[in-house]
């Protein structure tokens, strides 16, 4: 292979690092050819067992083809045995959201680009290999998605982790770590453009922070490795209305105030002076496309249009008819989870026309087209990773265009911290004067009516969150919370997960409606339960058997407080102060000793230690003592309070007591124990069967005497309360 100089340098660094360490990674921008480093690793290790892990089917299939081509070129090597051993490839692989998200677990790092199309699934099924014992040893390459990590062969010598930021996803992190642990002697090489996830995890930790090579996107552009694009930033707030004129017709007072406030904020954000000059002289989107396309001859080019939803795709296709009504011929294609056909048609369209591919949640990583002329961003995102990956579709070392065209219509660059800073860095590193930057950095003022039309097709999640805050006084949104069929909870989790990437302006926007970046809904639910218990009892001495008054939204308060004590070092200062305010005792008690004391209390109440197995945590603990006997000292203490080590005897006595309690209830009503066969009590207990079995075992007289004794005890006022409590317990009340 003939590596480009920057990749050859990185590859040599990888080899050097692997001499002293088993793990290292390469962090290079999108479009710089990281996959070529992986191919060189494979070519130089023909006798190794290699595992290649990547994120989406598109990446896997493209890399498979590259390795297959390498097999044909390197005839002097034995052909690589290529294995894709997925016994079951579901229609949608790797997109299941398990459990409650509540926080940073779901973000734009784990969007629906994981979704496999029917075409990709069919291609993977064709390549899938029936694994037999011949694959258990010897050199080979196994290809795998993060979602298929449970279908792996043993004993790898080299593991290549592509798009390694994905290894930190909640649904895959443990699986990745398990594979690395099982192959502890393997050399592990990671490849990614963005090591930092939106949930705050720095995935370089997976490689012990050993970075063989790292390149900044701004440096690659400044150094001429990647092309410098012409960048058009859309602003919808700037127009020629006199914001200060209260008599100006055509604008309502509320709209005037909103736009004036937005314009003032823009001036305070410290954009480069070049941007400020263009803000004052912004032009419309249609005119911007004309100004950019005609001198670049882009009217015969290819562009990806990034949309947010499938519905937006329809809207934008119609809008583009007006944007490009001055172009002779325009071909429009779609690509999303419900329709993949447009992608191949777009790729194969070599006509002399303007070709647009409207994309939803795809092509954000791992795919490059050498004949692409630029991208048009109309998907709003606060995710720096998504932003730079969309940007990277048009920036590649193999691109044919000297200055690709980037249209950031929704002004994503101005939302996040790294957006505008990135373009400042490009200018600084290239030593450009403001007049030079003018040639590449443009601002276009979008028509307000188009943006309003576009926003009508998007649900106002911020408004839904604000309404929740105004109704409840807080913004701890519970799982599965929806408004008119819109999943507000998941969007809420995405916002929380992007905390470290949001601009200060956007953070303050959500903080104003109660956004808590540190404490989750699940924790607050536990705290509210503890607060209610404290207000009722004056302490937090919660028994393990305590049940919430509202089972639908309740928590196991005992376990919540226990975990808080054990995880105190991981809690934020505010959480500790909140628990202190309701009398939290942070003393961590030996779990065995705590349960033993509960058993002593149970014995004092019920006169025995035969705790039923379904009696909460105490019943579970008692059964575990029988399965795994503790040390001699603890056995002696349990013997001292009459603990029954034979579970069958204990269960038999409990069954007798339950039947006895129901027989007493029948006796009090009927005056006898002539229970008809098949008789059921009001709670469904089959008393008829119980009495029948007692007669069979010759214990009916014993039951009769016991019931009459309990009847006399219930009439003795000092004992009545105890007996009634006992009966209620046996009835499960």
C-alpha positions in Angstrom: 0.0 0.0 0.0 1.1 3.6 -0.7 0.1 5.6 2.4 -0.1 9.4 2.1 2.7 11.1 4.1 0.5 12.0 7.1 -1.0 8.5 7.4 2.5 6.9 6.9 3.7 9.0 9.8 0.8 8.0 12.0 1.2 4.3 11.1 4.9 4.4 12.0 3.9 6.0 15.3 1.4 3.2 15.9 4.0 0.6 15.4 6.4 2.4 17.7 3.8 2.7 20.5 2.8 -0.9 20.2 6.4 -2.0 21.0 6.0 -0.7 24.5 2.2 -0.8 25.0 -0.7 -3.1 24.0 -3.0 -0.2 23.3 -2.8 3.0 21.3 -5.1 5.2 19.2 -5.1 7.6 16.2 -7.3 10.7 16.3 -7.5 12.2 12.8 -10.2 14.3 11.3 -12.9 12.9 9.0 -11.7 12.6 5.4 -8.0 12.0 6.1 -8.1 8.3 5.4 -7.9 6.6 8.8 -9.2 3.4 7.2 -5.9 3.2 5.2 -4.0 2.9 8.5 -6.2 0.0 9.4 -5.6 -1.7 6.0 -1.9 -1.3 6.5 -2.1 -3.0 9.9 -3.9 -5.9 8.2 -1.4 -6.1 5.4 1.5 -6.2 7.8 0.0 -8.9 10.0 -0.9 -11.7 7.6 -0.5 -14.5 10.1 -2.5 -12.9 12.9 -6.1 -13.3 14.2 -7.6 -9.9 13.7 -10.9 -8.4 14.9 -12.3 -5.3 13.2 -15.1 -3.5 15.1 -17.0 -0.6 13.7 -20.3 1.2 14.3 -22.6 0.9 11.4 -23.3 -1.5 8.6 -22.2 1.0 5.9 -18.7 1.2 7.4 -18.4 -2.5 7.8 -19.4 -3.3 4.2 -17.1 -0.7 2.7 -14.1 -1.9 4.8 -14.9 -5.5 3.9 -14.6 -4.5 0.2 -11.3 -2.8 0.8 -9.8 -5.8 2.5 -11.2 -8.0 -0.2 -9.5 -5.8 -2.8 -6.3 -6.1 -0.8 -6.5 -9.9 -1.0 -6.5 -9.7 -4.8 -3.6 -7.2 -4.9 -1.4 -9.0 -2.5 -1.1 -12.3 -4.4 2.1 -13.2 -2.6 0.2 -13.5 0.6 -2.2 -16.2 1.4 -5.8 -14.8 1.1 -7.1 -13.5 4.3 -9.9 -15.6 5.7 -12.7 -13.1 6.2 -15.3 -13.9 8.7 -18.7 -12.2 9.5 -20.2 -14.6 12.0 -23.6 -13.1 12.9 -25.9 -15.9 13.4 -28.9 -13.6 13.6 -29.0 -10.2 11.9 -32.1 -8.3 13.0 -33.8 -5.8 10.8 -32.7 -3.0 13.1 -29.4 -3.8 14.8 -28.0 -1.9 17.7 -30.8 0.7 18.1 -32.5 -0.8 21.2 -32.7 1.7 24.0 -32.7 -0.5 27.2 -33.8 0.8 30.6 -34.4 4.4 31.6 -32.1 6.9 30.0 -32.4 9.9 32.4 -29.2 11.7 31.8 -26.3 11.4 29.4 -27.0 7.9 28.3 -28.6 8.9 25.0 -27.1 11.7 23.0 -26.3 12.6 19.4 -23.3 10.2 19.8 -25.8 7.3 19.5 -28.3 8.5 17.0 -30.3 6.5 14.5 -27.4 6.3 12.0 -26.9 2.8 13.6 -30.1 1.7 11.9 -29.5 -1.0 9.3 -31.3 -0.7 5.9 -32.8 -3.7 4.2 -30.1 -3.5 1.5 -27.3 -3.5 4.0 -28.9 -6.3 6.0 -29.1 -8.4 2.8 -25.5 -7.7 1.9 -24.4 -8.7 5.4 -26.4 -11.9 5.3 -24.6 -12.8 2.0 -21.2 -12.3 3.7 -22.2 -14.0 7.0 -20.2 -17.1 7.7 -21.3 -20.4 9.2 -18.6 -20.7 11.9 -17.1 -24.2 12.6 -14.1 -25.5 14.4 -11.8 -24.6 11.6 -12.2 -21.0 12.6 -11.1 -21.6 16.2 -7.4 -21.2 15.3 -5.2 -19.9 12.6 -5.0 -16.4 10.9 -8.2 -14.7 9.9 -10.1 -11.4 10.1 -13.4 -11.2 11.8 -15.6 -8.2 11.0 -18.1 -7.1 13.7 -20.5 -4.3 14.5 -20.6 -3.0 18.1 -24.1 -4.5 18.2 -22.8 -8.0 17.4 -20.1 -8.3 20.0 -21.6 -11.5 21.4 -20.8 -13.4 18.2 -17.0 -13.5 18.4 -14.3 -16.1 17.8 -11.6 -16.6 20.5 -8.0 -15.5 20.8 -7.3 -12.4 18.7 -3.8 -11.0 18.2 -4.9 -7.6 16.9 -8.1 -5.7 17.6 -9.0 -2.6 15.5 -11.7 -0.4 17.1 -13.0 1.9 14.4 -15.1 5.0 15.5 -13.9 4.2 19.0 -16.0 7.0 20.5 -19.0 4.6 20.0 -17.4 2.1 22.4 -18.6 4.4 25.3 -22.3 4.0 24.5 -24.2 2.6 27.4 -25.5 -0.4 25.4 -22.1 -1.4 24.2 -19.5 -0.3 26.8 -19.5 -3.4 28.9 -19.4 -5.7 25.9 -16.3 -3.9 24.5 -14.6 -4.1 27.8 -15.4 -7.8 28.1 -13.8 -8.5 24.7 -10.7 -6.6 25.6 -10.4 -8.4 28.9 -10.9 -11.8 27.2 -8.1 -10.8 24.7 -5.8 -9.1 27.2 -2.6 -9.9 25.3 -3.9 -8.6 22.0 -2.7 -5.3 20.4 -5.5 -2.8 20.3 -5.6 0.1 17.9 -8.4 2.7 18.0 -9.4 5.1 15.2 -11.7 8.1 15.6 -12.1 11.8 14.7 -13.8 12.6 17.9 -12.6 10.9 21.1 -14.8 13.0 23.4 -18.5 11.9 23.7 -21.4 14.2 24.3 -22.0 12.5 27.7 -18.5 13.7 28.8 -16.6 10.5 28.4 -13.1 10.8 27.0 -12.8 7.5 25.1 -9.0 7.8 25.0 -9.2 6.2 28.4 -9.9 2.9 26.6 -6.3 3.1 25.4 -4.8 4.3 28.6 -4.6 7.8 27.0 -1.9 6.5 24.7 -2.3 8.5 21.5 0.1 7.6 18.7 -1.1 10.5 16.4 -3.5 13.4 16.7 -4.4 16.0 14.2 -6.8 19.0 14.5 -9.2 19.6 11.7 -8.2 23.3 11.6 -4.5 22.3 11.2 -5.3 19.9 8.4 -7.1 22.7 6.5 -4.4 25.3 7.3 -1.7 22.8 6.3 -3.4 22.2 2.9 -4.1 18.5 3.6 -7.8 19.1 3.5 -9.4 21.8 1.3 -10.5 25.2 2.7 -14.2 25.4 2.0 -16.3 28.4 1.1 -18.5 28.6 4.2 -21.9 30.3 4.2 -23.5 30.8 7.7 -27.2 31.3 7.7 -28.8 33.7 10.2 -32.6 34.0 10.3 -32.7 36.9 12.8 -31.1 39.6 10.6 -33.2 41.6 8.2 -33.7 45.2 7.2 -36.5 46.0 9.7 -35.8 48.9 12.0 -35.9 47.2 15.4 -35.9 50.4 17.2 -38.9 52.0 15.4 -42.1 51.2 17.3 -44.2 52.4 14.4 -42.6 50.1 11.8 -45.4 48.3 10.1 -45.2 44.6 9.2 -43.9 43.4 12.5 -45.7 42.8 15.8 -44.3 44.1 19.1 -43.5 40.7 20.5 -41.6 39.6 17.3 -39.7 42.9 17.2 -38.6 42.4 20.8 -37.5 38.8 20.2 -35.5 39.7 17.1 -33.9 42.8 18.7 -32.9 40.6 21.6 -31.4 38.0 19.3 -29.5 40.6 17.4 -28.1 42.2 20.6 -26.9 38.7 21.7 -25.2 38.1 18.4 -23.2 41.3 18.8 -22.1 40.2 22.3 -20.9 36.8 21.2 -17.6 38.1 19.8 -17.8 36.8 16.3 -14.9 37.8 14.0 -15.2 41.2 12.5 -15.5 39.7 9.1 -18.7 38.0 10.2 -20.1 41.3 11.7 -19.6 43.1 8.4 -21.5 40.4 6.5 -24.3 40.3 9.1 -25.1 43.9 8.3 -25.2 43.1 4.5 -26.7 39.6 4.6 -28.5 38.4 1.5 -31.3 35.8 1.0 -30.7 32.1 0.7 -31.7 31.9 -3.0 -29.4 34.7 -3.8 -26.6 33.1 -1.7 -26.9 29.9 -3.7 -26.7 31.9 -6.9 -23.7 33.8 -5.7 -21.9 30.7 -4.6 -22.8 28.2 -7.3 -22.4 30.2 -10.5 -18.7 31.2 -10.2 -17.8 27.7 -8.9 -19.8 26.0 -11.7 -21.6 24.1 -8.9 -24.8 24.1 -10.9 -23.4 20.8 -12.3 -22.4 19.5 -8.9 -23.4 17.1 -6.1 -24.5 18.1 -2.7 -25.8 16.3 0.5 -28.6 18.1 2.2 -28.7 17.1 5.9 -32.3 17.2 7.2 -33.7 16.4 10.7 -36.8 14.4 10.0 -38.4 12.5 7.1 -41.2 15.0 7.1 -38.6 17.9 6.8 -37.2 16.1 3.7 -40.5 16.7 1.9 -40.7 20.3 3.0 -37.1 21.0 2.0 -37.4 19.4 -1.4 -40.3 21.7 -2.1 -38.4 24.7 -0.8 -35.4 23.8 -2.9 -37.6 24.3 -6.0 -37.5 28.0 -5.3 -33.9 28.1 -4.2 -32.8 26.6 -7.5 -35.4 27.8 -10.0 -32.7 29.4 -11.9 -30.9 26.1 -12.5 -31.7 24.3 -15.8 -31.9 20.8 -14.4 -32.0 19.5 -10.8 -32.2 15.9 -9.7 -33.4 15.3 -6.1 -33.0 12.1 -4.1 -33.9 10.9 -0.6 -32.0 8.7 1.9 -33.4 7.7 5.3 -34.4 4.6 7.3 -37.5 4.0 5.1 -35.9 4.6 1.7 -32.3 3.8 0.8 -32.7 3.6 -2.9 -31.9 7.3 -3.4 -28.3 6.8 -2.2 -27.2 4.5 -4.9 -29.1 6.5 -7.5 -27.3 9.7 -6.3 -23.9 7.9 -6.4 -24.4 6.7 -9.9 -25.9 9.9 -11.3 -23.1 11.3 -13.6 -25.4 13.7 -15.5 -24.6 17.3 -16.3 -27.1 18.6 -13.7 -27.4 19.8 -10.1 -27.8 16.7 -7.9 -29.2 16.9 -4.3 -29.4 14.0 -1.8 -31.7 14.8 1.1 -30.5 12.7 4.1 -32.0 11.9 7.5 -29.7 10.4 10.2 -27.3 8.8 7.8 -23.9 9.5 6.1 -22.6 11.4 9.2 -19.6 9.1 9.5 -17.5 6.6 7.5 -18.7 7.5 4.0 -16.8 9.6 1.5 -17.6 10.6 -2.1 -14.8 11.9 -4.1 -17.1 13.8 -6.5 -19.1 15.6 -3.8 -19.1 19.4 -4.2 -20.4 20.3 -0.8 -23.0 20.0 1.9 -26.1 21.9 3.0 -26.9 21.7 6.7 -30.5 22.2 7.6 -30.5 19.8 10.6 -30.2 21.8 13.8 -27.8 20.2 16.2 -25.8 21.3 19.3 -23.6 18.2 18.9 -20.0 19.2 17.9 -19.5 15.6 16.7 -22.5 15.6 14.4 -21.6 19.1 13.1 -18.0 18.2 12.2 -19.0 14.9 10.7 -21.5 16.6 8.4 -18.8 19.2 7.6 -16.4 16.3 6.9 -18.5 14.8 4.2 -17.2 17.5 1.8 -13.7 17.6 3.2 -11.4 14.8 2.1 -7.9 14.4 0.8 -9.3 12.8 -2.3 -11.9 15.5 -3.2 -11.7 17.0 -6.6 -12.9 20.5 -5.6 -10.3 23.1 -4.4 -12.9 24.9 -2.2 -15.9 22.8 -1.4 -19.1 24.7 -0.6 -20.6 24.5 2.9 -24.0 26.0 3.6 -24.8 26.1 7.3 -28.3 27.4 6.8 -29.5 26.8 10.4 -26.3 28.3 11.9 -25.1 25.3 13.7 -21.6 26.7 14.0 -22.8 29.6 16.2 -24.7 27.3 18.7 -21.8 25.3 20.1 -18.6 26.4 21.8 -16.3 24.8 19.2 -18.1 26.0 16.0 -17.0 29.6 15.6 -13.8 28.9 17.5 -12.9 26.4 14.9 -13.2 28.9 12.0 -11.2 31.5 14.0 -8.4 28.9 14.4 -8.4 28.2 10.7 -7.9 31.8 9.9 -5.2 32.3 12.6 -3.2 29.2 11.6 -3.3 30.2 8.0 -2.2 33.7 8.9 -5.2 35.3 7.1 -6.1 38.9 7.3 -9.8 39.7 7.6 -9.9 40.7 4.0 -8.6 37.3 3.1 -11.2 35.6 5.3 -13.9 37.5 3.5 -13.4 35.4 0.4 -14.2 32.2 2.3 -16.6 33.2 5.1 -20.1 34.5 4.2 -23.2 35.3 6.1 -26.6 34.9 4.5 -29.8 36.3 6.1 -32.6 33.7 5.7 -36.1 34.6 4.8 -38.3 34.6 8.0 -41.3 33.0 6.3 -39.2 29.9 5.2 -37.8 29.3 8.7 -41.3 29.7 10.2 -42.5 27.1 7.6 -39.7 24.8 8.5 -40.3 25.2 12.3 -43.9 24.2 11.8 -42.7 20.7 10.8 -40.6 20.4 13.9 -42.1 19.8 17.4 -41.2 22.5 19.9 -39.5 20.3 22.6 -38.2 23.4 24.4 -41.7 24.7 24.7 -42.9 21.3 26.0 -40.1 21.3 28.7 -40.9 24.9 29.6 -44.6 23.9 30.0 -43.6 21.0 32.2 -41.5 23.3 34.4 -44.3 25.8 34.8 -46.8 23.0 35.8 -44.5 21.1 38.2 -42.1 23.7 39.4 -39.1 21.6 38.3 -37.6 20.0 35.2 -37.1 16.4 36.4 -39.0 14.8 33.5 -39.9 11.1 34.1 -39.2 8.3 31.6 -41.7 7.8 28.8 -43.1 11.3 29.2 -44.8 12.3 25.9 -46.8 15.3 24.7 -49.1 14.7 21.8 -47.1 11.6 20.8 -43.7 13.4 21.0 -41.0 11.8 23.1 -40.1 14.7 25.3 -38.2 12.6 27.8 -35.7 11.3 25.2 -35.1 14.8 23.9 -34.6 16.0 27.5 -31.9 13.3 27.9 -30.1 14.4 24.8 -30.0 18.0 26.0 -28.6 16.9 29.4 -26.0 14.7 27.6 -24.7 17.6 25.6 -24.0 19.7 28.6 -20.3 20.1 28.0 -20.8 21.0 24.3 -23.5 23.6 24.6 -22.7 27.3 24.3 -23.2 29.4 27.4 -26.2 31.0 25.8 -27.9 27.7 25.3 -27.0 26.4 28.7 -28.5 29.5 30.3 -31.6 29.0 28.2 -32.4 25.6 29.7 -31.2 26.5 33.2 -33.8 29.3 33.1 -36.5 26.6 33.0 -35.0 24.5 35.8 -32.5 22.2 33.9 -30.4 20.3 36.5 -27.2 19.1 34.9 -26.1 17.0 37.9 -29.1 15.4 39.5 -31.4 13.0 37.6 -35.1 12.3 37.8 -34.4 8.8 39.3 -32.4 10.3 42.1 -34.9 13.0 42.8 -37.7 10.4 42.9 -35.8 8.7 45.7 -35.2 12.0 47.5 -38.9 12.9 47.3 -39.8 9.6 48.9 -37.2 10.1 51.6 -38.5 13.6 52.3 -42.1 12.3 52.6 -41.0 9.6 55.0 -39.0 12.1 57.1 -42.0 14.5 57.3 -44.2 11.6 58.5 -41.8 9.8 60.9 -39.3 12.4 61.8 -36.3 10.2 60.9 -34.9 8.1 58.0 -34.7 4.8 59.9 -36.5 3.1 57.0 -37.0 -0.7 57.4 -36.4 -2.9 54.3 -40.0 -3.9 54.4 -41.3 -0.4 54.0 -43.5 0.1 51.0 -44.3 3.4 49.3 -47.8 4.8 49.7 -47.9 5.3 45.9 -46.7 2.0 44.3 -47.1 3.4 40.8 -44.4 6.0 41.3 -42.8 4.7 44.5 -39.3 3.6 45.1 -37.7 1.0 47.4 -36.7 3.7 49.9 -34.5 1.4 52.0 -32.4 0.5 49.0 -32.2 4.1 47.8 -30.8 5.3 51.1 -28.4 2.3 51.4 -27.0 3.1 47.9 -26.6 6.8 48.8 -24.5 5.9 51.8 -22.4 3.5 49.8 -21.9 5.9 46.9 -21.5 9.1 48.9 -18.1 9.8 47.3 -19.7 9.9 43.9 -22.5 12.3 44.8 -22.4 16.0 44.2 -22.2 18.4 47.1 -25.8 19.5 46.6 -27.2 15.9 46.9 -25.3 15.5 50.2 -26.7 18.8 51.6 -30.3 17.8 50.5 -30.1 14.5 52.4 -28.4 16.2 55.4 -31.4 18.5 55.6 -33.8 15.6 56.3 -31.6 13.9 58.9 -29.6 11.5 56.8 -27.3 9.2 58.9 -24.3 8.4 56.7 -23.1 5.5 58.9 -22.7 2.4 56.7 -23.9 -0.7 58.7 -22.8 -4.2 58.0 -25.6 -5.6 55.7 -25.7 -8.9 57.6 -25.9 -7.3 61.0 -28.7 -5.0 59.7 -30.7 -7.9 58.4 -30.1 -9.9 61.6 -31.6 -7.1 63.7 -34.6 -7.0 61.4 -35.0 -10.7 62.0 -34.9 -10.1 65.7 -37.6 -7.5 65.4 -39.7 -9.9 63.2 -39.4 -12.6 65.9 -40.6 -10.1 68.6 -43.7 -9.3 66.5 -44.7 -12.7 65.2 -43.1 -15.1 67.7 -41.0 -17.0 65.1 -38.2 -16.7 62.6 -40.1 -18.4 59.7 -39.9 -15.4 57.4 -41.8 -16.1 54.2 -39.8 -16.0 51.0 -41.9 -13.2 49.6 -41.5 -11.0 52.7 -39.4 -8.4 50.9 -35.6 -8.2 51.4 -35.7 -10.0 54.8 -37.4 -13.1 53.3 -34.7 -13.2 50.5 -31.9 -12.8 53.1 -33.3 -15.6 55.3 -33.4 -18.0 52.3 -29.8 -17.1 51.4 -28.7 -18.0 54.9 -29.9 -21.5 54.3 -28.3 -21.8 50.9 -24.9 -20.4 51.9 -24.4 -20.8 55.6 -22.4 -18.0 57.3 -19.5 -18.5 59.7 -19.8 -20.3 63.0 -20.3 -17.2 65.0 -23.3 -16.0 62.9 -24.8 -19.5 62.9 -24.7 -19.5 66.7 -26.5 -16.2 66.8 -29.2 -17.4 64.4 -29.6 -20.6 66.5 -30.0 -18.4 69.6 -33.2 -16.8 68.3 -34.6 -20.1 66.9 -33.8 -19.8 63.2 -35.0 -22.8 61.2 -32.3 -24.1 58.9 -34.6 -26.5 57.0 -36.5 -24.3 54.6 -39.2 -27.0 53.9 -40.1 -27.1 57.6 -40.2 -23.3 57.7 -42.5 -23.1 54.7 -44.7 -25.9 56.1 -45.2 -24.0 59.3 -46.0 -20.8 57.4 -48.5 -22.7 55.2 -50.2 -24.0 58.5 -50.3 -20.5 59.9 -51.9 -19.0 56.8 -54.5 -21.8 56.8 -55.0 -21.4 60.5 -55.7 -17.7 60.2 -58.3 -18.3 57.4 -59.9 -21.1 59.4 -60.2 -18.7 62.4 -62.0 -16.2 60.1 -64.4 -18.9 58.9 -65.0 -20.2 62.5 -65.8 -16.7 63.8 -68.5 -16.3 61.1 -70.0 -19.8 61.0 -69.2 -21.1 64.5 -67.7 -24.3 63.1 -65.1 -25.7 60.7 -67.4 -27.6 58.4 -65.8 -26.1 55.4 -67.4 -27.2 52.1 -65.1 -28.8 49.5 -63.8 -26.2 47.0 -64.6 -23.2 49.4 -62.6 -20.0 48.8 -62.3 -17.1 51.2 -62.9 -13.5 50.1 -59.2 -13.1 49.3 -59.2 -16.2 47.0 -57.6 -18.5 49.6 -58.7 -22.1 49.0 -59.7 -23.0 52.6 -61.7 -26.0 51.4 -58.6 -27.6 50.0 -56.6 -26.8 53.1 -59.1 -28.4 55.5 -59.4 -31.4 53.2 -55.6 -32.0 53.3 -55.6 -31.5 57.1 -58.2 -34.2 57.5 -56.2 -36.5 55.2 -53.1 -36.0 57.3 -55.0 -36.6 60.6 -54.5 -33.1 61.9 -58.0 -31.8 61.9 -58.4 -32.1 65.7 -55.1 -30.1 66.1 -56.5 -27.4 63.8 -59.8 -27.2 65.6 -58.1 -26.9 69.0 -55.7 -24.2 67.7 -58.6 -22.2 66.1 -60.6 -22.3 69.3 -57.6 -21.2 71.3 -57.0 -18.3 69.0 -60.7 -17.4 69.3 -60.4 -17.2 73.1 -57.3 -15.1 72.8 -59.0 -12.7 70.4 -61.7 -12.2 73.1 -59.1 -11.4 75.7 -58.7 -7.6 75.2 -55.0 -7.3 76.2 -54.1 -10.0 73.6 -56.6 -9.0 71.0 -54.4 -6.4 69.2 -51.5 -8.9 68.8 -53.7 -11.7 67.4 -55.5 -9.4 65.0 -52.1 -8.1 63.7 -50.9 -11.7 63.4 -54.0 -12.6 61.4 -53.7 -9.6 59.1 -50.1 -10.5 58.4 -51.0 -14.1 57.6 -53.6 -12.8 55.2 -51.1 -10.6 53.5 -52.7 -7.4 54.6 
